[in-house]
Amino acid sequence: MLSSSPAGGLWERISGTQSAPERWLVIAAAVLALAAVVPRPLWRLSRNAVTIAHEGGHGLVALLTGRKLEGIRLHSDTSGLTVSRGRPTGLGMVLTAAAGYTAPSLLGLGGAALLGADRITLLLWLATALLLALLVMIRNVYGALTVIVTGGAFLLVSWLADAEVQAGFAYAAVWFLLIGGVRPVFELQAKRRHGGAPDSDADQLSRLTHVPPLMWLLLFHAVSLCALIGGGRWLLAL
């Protein structure tokens, strides 16, 4: 029988639904994500995961808009750089530049939608696949190591952990993207207030569109906060 083949069983496992976790586990995952984002010492480490999503967002949108993605670099100070070739102006360049600060929150929102539909295993496998695709475009050792460690965590949990651990890990990861997507925008705003980050995404977008950087910052804030509210409602089944 085809349905009893290993491939068929794996597909059923990935595409099927899983039982929703207890409310306490969802709340505990949110608290864990907060603990990874709010304290500055932990944020210096955990922000690497947000940078992966940020630069991955630039890269994905660059490809979707027809630009040629040259490579992505992730640095130990949690900064990153995505290089793509194509028209230096136009809609494709604008969307690519706007994708960075919005990517973590939008990925978190998508993850919350999957978890709200009880697709825990699908989320873990999709995250692993996206990280594997990103690894191909990484052009420095630190960046490759960061992506390998992150992807390895998703792979190990999806293969070896029991259902409750998988659920806790998936909810914590999504909460982290939703909450962690908010802080970098405030950090960028603070840097610009003190004259820093003159070549930030907001400033590049301003030069491309002649729209003030403040308006782009407001857009980043709106996306991150709305994603947190909407994604949080899905995760808490409100």
C-alpha positions, 0 to 999 in steps of 0.5 A: 500500500502506498499509504504505508510507505515511509514517504507516505507516513512522513508526509502524513506526519508533516501535513497532519494536525496535532493536538493544541497544547495546554494554555499554561504551555502557551503562556510559559512559551511567551514568558520564555520568549520575553526573557530572551528579548527583554534582558540586554545580556540575553538579547545580545545573543538571541538577537542573532536569530532575529538577524537571520530572519531580517536578512532572510527577508531581504534575500527572499524578497530580492529573489521574488522581485527578480533581483539576483541574490549574491549572498548574505553575511551575518556578523557577531555583533548581530548586524548583517548584510544582504547583497543583491544585484538588479535595478538600483531603484524601482519597486523591487528595490523598495520591497527588498529594503522594506523586507528586513525589519518587517520579516521577523514579525511577518514570519511570526505572524505566519507561524502563529497562523500555522499553530492556530491551525494545529500544524505544529510539525509543519511549522517545524519542518518549514522553518528547517527548510527555510534555514537550509535554503538560507544556508546556501546563500551565507558567505561567512563562517560566523553566519554559516555557524549561526544558521547551522545551530539554529536549523539543527535545533529545529531539526532535532526537536522535530525528529527526536522530541515528544509532542509536548516538547515540540509544541513548547519549542514551536510556540516559544519560537513564534512568540520570540519572532513576534516579540523580538520583531518589535525591539529592533525597530525601537533600537533603530529609532533610538540610534537615529535620534542620536545621529547613528545608523545613517545608512539604515533601511529606513534611510535607504528607503527614504532615498529611494522613495523621497518619503521621510525616514520617520514614515518608514519607521512608523510603518515598521512599528505598525507591522511589528505591533500589529503582528504581535497583537494578531499573532498573540490572539491566534496563539492564545486562541482568543 
